[in-house]
Amino acid sequence: MTVPDGGTLSPGENLPLPEADVAEVGLDLGEVQRIVFTALGEDLGDPPCDVTSESTIPADQVDTAELVARADGVVAGLLVAAEVFAVTSAGVATFRATVSDGDRVRRGDVLAVITGPTRALLTAERTALNLLCRMSGVATHTRRWADRLEDTGATVLDTRKTTPGLRMLEKYAVRAGGGTNKRMGLYDVAMIKDNHKLAAGSITAAYELVRTTFPDVPVQVEVTTLAEAREAVEAGAGFLLCDNMTPELLSEVVRAVGDRVELEATGNLTLETAAAYAATGVDYLSVGGLTHSSPILDIAMDLRPR
């Protein structure tokens, strides 16, 4: 695939940081490249072309642009944005971040400075901002929960309620915002929920079947009553999801089994009720809204005056 300046647009090229550095922050090199390549393909079409930039800007024109926060929040995704500019410029553009992922920023703060072919900067603009604004929105929302739970002993968790194709980036953004990732998918943790209990016949039967089939995979069990919590612990579970319980019921579960298992409160949690649930003594509060309902953080790209 050829980009407007004659370079090559292909996954696997032009990542601005070494693979070891990407892995260090918990991102997968190939997955970042796949997401960027797919996102750029949506904008550039086939054959790829930015018809406005090609029409109005000389191929040899070079400019500097700034990524600027239009609202207060927490930043996440600078590395991913940098990759977009690297791809559209065939590695020519320079990307200098002035803040780090996880930093709190204020409206008007400059987040990064990019210099390169003007066509490449404008071609990359929307794709880079789509990813950066989305990830920063997740980080900003997560930070609100992390702040609310500070010093309570409880930690906020994400879920699998992520945007299809963006799970790795959104879960990274949760970490940047001070949250903790739960399972990445259906493959790394077994989670016995209501439908599994019904299909298997009971919590105990479902637990034993998972243990027999995948003896090395961690198992978590969703419970809705104190009796189910006791059954799950007797079966051998070490992690319980306490679904849609009131703080009063959750406190009973903590007193009954909290010294033997890790406990997670889940279901219809809000920032207003977070403190009450944390006060029960649970270890975690899981919040699907971190990823499925976070608004973006408004960020813009402004070319510096020539």
C-alpha positions as CSV (number, residue, x, y, z in Angstrom):
1,M,0.0,0.0,0.0
2,T,1.5,3.4,-1.0
3,V,0.9,6.6,0.9
4,P,0.6,9.9,-0.8
5,D,4.2,10.9,-0.5
6,G,5.3,7.8,-2.3
7,G,6.3,5.9,0.8
8,T,5.0,2.5,1.9
9,L,2.1,2.0,4.3
10,S,2.5,-1.4,5.8
11,P,2.3,-2.9,9.3
12,G,5.6,-3.8,10.9
13,E,7.5,-0.7,10.0
14,N,8.4,2.6,11.6
15,L,7.6,2.0,15.2
16,P,9.4,4.9,17.0
17,L,10.5,2.9,20.0
18,P,12.4,-0.4,20.2
19,E,10.3,-3.5,20.8
20,A,11.8,-4.0,24.3
21,D,10.5,-0.5,25.3
22,V,7.1,-1.3,23.9
23,A,6.9,-4.5,25.8
24,E,8.1,-2.8,29.0
25,V,4.9,-0.7,29.2
26,G,2.8,-3.8,28.5
27,L,2.0,-3.3,24.8
28,D,2.5,-5.8,22.0
29,L,4.5,-4.5,19.1
30,G,2.6,-6.4,16.4
31,E,-0.8,-5.5,17.9
32,V,0.0,-1.8,18.0
33,Q,1.1,-2.0,14.3
34,R,-2.0,-3.9,13.3
35,I,-4.3,-1.4,15.0
36,V,-2.5,1.6,13.4
37,F,-2.5,0.0,10.0
38,T,-6.2,-0.8,10.2
39,A,-7.1,2.7,11.4
40,L,-5.1,4.4,8.7
41,G,-6.7,2.2,6.1
42,E,-10.1,3.4,7.1
43,D,-9.1,7.0,6.4
44,L,-6.9,6.5,3.3
45,G,-8.9,4.0,1.3
46,D,-7.4,1.8,-1.5
47,P,-5.3,3.0,-3.2
48,P,-4.5,5.2,-0.1
49,C,-4.9,8.9,-0.7
50,D,-5.5,12.1,1.3
51,V,-7.1,14.0,-1.5
52,T,-7.2,17.4,0.4
53,S,-3.6,17.4,1.6
54,E,-2.3,16.2,-1.8
55,S,-4.2,18.9,-3.5
56,T,-3.2,21.8,-1.3
57,I,0.2,21.2,0.1
58,P,3.5,20.9,-1.8
59,A,5.2,17.5,-1.3
60,D,8.4,19.1,0.1
61,Q,6.7,21.4,2.6
62,V,7.7,20.7,6.2
63,D,6.0,22.0,9.3
64,T,5.8,21.5,13.1
65,A,2.6,20.7,14.9
66,E,1.6,20.4,18.5
67,L,-0.8,18.0,20.2
68,V,-2.8,20.2,22.7
69,A,-5.2,19.2,25.4
70,R,-8.6,20.9,25.1
71,A,-9.7,19.7,28.5
72,D,-8.3,18.6,31.8
73,G,-7.6,14.9,32.1
74,V,-5.0,12.0,32.1
75,V,-3.0,11.2,29.0
76,A,-2.6,7.7,27.5
77,G,-1.5,6.6,24.1
78,L,1.4,8.9,23.1
79,L,3.4,5.9,21.8
80,V,0.5,4.8,19.6
81,A,0.0,8.4,18.2
82,A,3.7,8.5,17.5
83,E,3.5,5.4,15.4
84,V,0.7,6.9,13.3
85,F,2.9,9.8,12.4
86,A,5.9,7.5,11.8
87,V,3.9,5.4,9.3
88,T,2.5,8.3,7.3
89,S,5.9,10.0,7.1
90,A,7.8,6.7,6.3
91,G,9.8,7.3,9.5
92,V,10.8,10.9,8.6
93,A,8.7,12.8,11.2
94,T,10.1,13.4,14.7
95,F,7.7,13.0,17.7
96,R,8.7,14.6,21.0
97,A,6.4,14.0,23.9
98,T,6.4,16.7,26.5
99,V,4.4,14.7,29.0
100,S,4.2,11.0,29.8
101,D,1.3,8.5,29.7
102,G,-0.4,8.6,33.1
103,D,0.3,12.3,33.6
104,R,-2.5,14.7,34.6
105,V,-2.8,17.6,32.2
106,R,-4.8,20.8,32.0
107,R,-6.6,22.4,29.1
108,G,-4.0,24.2,26.9
109,D,-1.1,21.9,27.8
110,V,1.1,20.8,24.9
111,L,1.4,17.0,25.0
112,A,3.8,16.5,22.0
113,V,5.6,18.3,19.3
114,I,5.8,16.7,15.8
115,T,8.0,17.9,12.9
116,G,7.8,16.4,9.4
117,P,6.3,16.6,6.0
118,T,3.1,18.7,6.2
119,R,1.2,16.2,4.1
120,A,2.2,13.4,6.4
121,L,1.2,15.3,9.5
122,L,-2.2,16.2,8.3
123,T,-2.8,12.7,6.9
124,A,-2.0,11.2,10.3
125,E,-3.9,13.8,12.4
126,R,-7.4,12.3,12.7
127,T,-6.2,8.7,13.1
128,A,-3.6,9.7,15.7
129,L,-6.2,11.8,17.6
130,N,-8.9,9.1,17.4
131,L,-6.6,6.7,19.2
132,L,-5.0,9.2,21.6
133,C,-8.3,10.8,22.6
134,R,-10.0,7.4,23.2
135,M,-7.2,6.0,25.3
136,S,-6.8,9.3,27.3
137,G,-10.6,9.3,27.9
138,V,-10.3,5.8,29.4
139,A,-7.3,6.8,31.5
140,T,-9.1,10.0,32.7
141,H,-12.2,8.0,33.8
142,T,-10.1,5.4,35.5
143,R,-8.2,8.0,37.4
144,R,-11.5,9.3,38.9
145,W,-12.2,5.8,40.3
146,A,-8.6,5.3,41.5
147,D,-8.7,8.6,43.3
148,R,-12.1,7.7,44.9
149,L,-10.6,4.4,46.1
150,E,-7.3,5.8,47.3
151,D,-6.4,4.6,50.9
152,T,-9.5,2.3,51.0
153,G,-7.6,-1.0,50.4
154,A,-9.7,-1.7,47.3
155,T,-8.5,-1.5,43.7
156,V,-10.6,-0.7,40.5
157,L,-10.6,-3.4,37.8
158,D,-11.6,-3.3,34.2
159,T,-13.6,-5.9,32.3
160,R,-13.9,-7.4,28.8
161,K,-16.4,-4.8,27.9
162,T,-14.0,-3.2,25.5
163,T,-14.2,-1.7,22.0
164,P,-13.7,-4.6,19.5
165,G,-10.2,-4.5,18.1
166,L,-8.9,-2.0,20.8
167,R,-8.8,-4.2,23.9
168,M,-5.0,-4.1,24.4
169,L,-5.0,-0.3,24.0
170,E,-7.9,0.3,26.3
171,K,-6.6,-2.0,29.0
172,Y,-3.2,-0.2,28.8
173,A,-5.1,3.1,29.2
174,V,-6.8,1.6,32.4
175,R,-3.3,0.9,33.8
176,A,-2.2,4.4,32.8
177,G,-5.1,5.8,34.8
178,G,-4.3,3.9,38.0
179,G,-6.5,0.9,37.5
180,T,-5.8,-2.8,37.2
181,N,-6.5,-5.2,34.4
182,K,-8.5,-8.3,35.0
183,R,-8.4,-11.1,32.4
184,M,-7.5,-10.3,28.9
185,G,-9.9,-12.8,27.3
186,L,-11.6,-16.1,27.6
187,Y,-8.3,-17.9,27.4
188,D,-6.3,-16.8,30.4
189,V,-8.8,-17.0,33.3
190,A,-11.8,-19.3,33.7
191,M,-14.8,-17.3,35.0
192,I,-17.8,-19.4,36.0
193,K,-20.9,-17.2,35.6
194,D,-24.6,-17.8,36.0
195,N,-25.1,-19.4,32.6
196,H,-22.2,-21.8,33.2
197,K,-23.7,-22.7,36.6
198,L,-27.0,-23.4,34.9
199,A,-25.5,-25.4,32.1
200,A,-23.3,-27.5,34.4
201,G,-25.9,-28.0,37.1
202,S,-24.2,-26.2,40.0
203,I,-21.3,-24.1,41.1
204,T,-19.5,-27.2,42.4
205,A,-20.0,-29.2,39.2
206,A,-18.8,-26.3,37.0
207,Y,-15.8,-25.7,39.1
208,E,-14.8,-29.3,39.1
209,L,-15.2,-29.5,35.3
210,V,-13.0,-26.5,34.7
211,R,-10.4,-27.8,37.1
212,T,-10.3,-31.2,35.3
213,T,-10.2,-29.7,31.8
214,F,-7.7,-26.8,32.5
215,P,-5.9,-27.6,35.8
216,D,-3.4,-24.8,35.5
217,V,-5.8,-22.0,34.6
218,P,-7.0,-19.6,37.4
219,V,-10.7,-20.0,38.2
220,Q,-13.0,-17.3,39.4
221,V,-16.7,-17.8,40.3
222,E,-19.6,-15.3,40.1
223,V,-21.9,-15.5,43.2
224,T,-25.1,-13.6,44.0
225,T,-25.8,-14.9,47.5
226,L,-24.0,-15.8,50.7
227,A,-24.9,-19.5,50.1
228,E,-23.3,-19.4,46.7
229,A,-20.2,-17.8,48.1
230,R,-19.9,-20.6,50.7
231,E,-20.4,-23.2,48.1
232,A,-17.8,-21.7,45.8
233,V,-15.2,-21.6,48.5
234,E,-15.9,-25.2,49.6
235,A,-15.5,-26.2,46.0
236,G,-12.0,-24.7,46.0
237,A,-12.4,-21.3,44.4
238,G,-9.9,-18.6,45.4
239,F,-11.6,-15.6,43.8
240,L,-15.3,-14.6,43.9
241,L,-17.2,-12.1,41.9
242,C,-19.9,-10.8,44.1
243,D,-22.5,-9.7,41.6
244,N,-25.1,-7.0,42.3
245,M,-24.9,-7.3,46.0
246,T,-25.8,-4.6,48.4
247,P,-23.0,-3.3,50.7
248,E,-24.8,-5.0,53.6
249,L,-24.8,-8.4,51.9
250,L,-21.3,-7.9,50.7
251,S,-20.2,-7.2,54.2
252,E,-21.7,-10.6,55.3
253,V,-19.8,-12.4,52.5
254,V,-16.5,-10.6,53.6
255,R,-17.0,-11.8,57.2
256,A,-17.9,-15.3,56.1
257,V,-15.2,-16.1,53.5
258,G,-13.1,-13.0,53.0
259,D,-10.1,-14.5,54.9
260,R,-10.0,-17.4,52.4
261,V,-10.5,-15.8,49.0
262,E,-10.1,-12.6,47.1
263,L,-13.4,-10.8,46.6
264,E,-14.6,-8.5,43.9
265,A,-17.7,-6.3,43.9
266,T,-19.3,-6.0,40.5
267,G,-22.5,-4.8,38.9
268,N,-24.0,-1.3,38.8
269,L,-21.3,0.4,40.7
270,T,-21.0,4.1,40.6
271,L,-18.5,6.7,41.8
272,E,-21.1,7.8,44.4
273,T,-21.3,4.3,45.9
274,A,-17.7,3.3,45.5
275,A,-16.7,4.3,49.0
276,A,-19.5,2.3,50.6
277,Y,-18.5,-0.9,48.6
278,A,-14.8,-0.4,49.4
279,A,-15.7,-0.1,53.1
280,T,-17.0,-3.6,53.1
281,G,-13.5,-5.0,52.9
282,V,-13.6,-6.3,49.3
283,D,-10.3,-6.4,47.4
284,Y,-11.6,-5.1,44.1
285,L,-14.4,-3.1,42.4
286,S,-14.8,-4.1,38.7
287,V,-16.2,-1.4,36.5
288,G,-17.2,-2.1,32.9
289,G,-17.8,1.6,32.3
290,L,-14.1,2.3,32.4
291,T,-13.9,1.0,28.8
292,H,-17.5,0.9,27.5
293,S,-18.7,4.3,28.6
294,S,-15.7,6.6,28.9
295,P,-16.0,9.8,26.9
296,I,-12.9,10.9,25.0
297,L,-10.4,13.4,26.3
298,D,-10.6,16.3,23.8
299,I,-7.1,16.7,22.2
300,A,-6.3,18.7,19.0
301,M,-3.4,19.1,16.6
302,D,-2.4,22.6,15.8
303,L,0.2,23.5,13.2
304,R,2.6,26.2,14.4
305,P,2.4,29.4,12.4
306,R,4.9,29.5,9.6
